[in-house]
Amino acid sequence: MTPAQARQAEYGPWEFQSEKWELAYIKRIDATIAALKSAGVPVIWVGLPSQRGTNATADSAYLNELYRSEADKAGIVYVDIWDGFVDEDGNFSSQGQTRRLRTSDGVYFTKFGARKLALYVEREIERGLGSQRVPVALPVPAEPEQRGRRGQPDGSVRPMAGPVVPLTGANIGSEQVLLGGPGESPGATVGLIADKAVAAPSGRADDFGWPRGVA
């Protein structure tokens, strides 16, 4: 909703930004958020950008404070896009580094401006998805065991394949795919512990004990 549309809110003949108008408009914001939350889906409220007119920009900043405050109270995500559409001095800017972001009326977005705005929202969506932890190591059916060297009673016994570890899942946080990260199987770490090499299981490729089969 633009500042001009906000001025026309049908709550009575109250002056824009007056105390009565603000209370009525906050109720409208809360009702909108409640309706969205009732659908049982994540809700993201995107703030207004600056606009070419000085008064319109001031009105947008005022409305953003209301949106941010009520979004915080309701526990939903508020996306602040203001800095993406102003210059270094904080003034309205219709031009990005290489593309025009705003239309000639100083209110709406060009295709490139809309894409830039969408990137702000996309970042919050990905952040929300990344916070939903999923298991890194998936359970797999037991594999038939395969003995080490034939004829050696002390030969190692190990499965033909280990657990399946997805590396391309979109929801896997970076900390979950690093050695030593949360959820990592203790037997999967190969490295140093207290300046000592971790002993490899007997018969594995990195088992350099001699003679073979002697732990």
ABEGO torsion letter per residue (X at the ends): XBAAAAAABBAEBBBBGBAAAAAAAAAAAAAAAAAAAAAGBBBBBBBBBBBABAAAAAAAAAAAAAAAAAAAAAGBBBBBAAAAABBAAGBBBABBAABBABBAAGABBBAAAAAAAAAAAAAAAAAAAAABBBBABBBBBBBBBBBBBBGBAABBBBBABBBBBBAABAABBAAAABBGBBGBBAAABBBBBGGBBBBBBBGBAABABOBBGBX
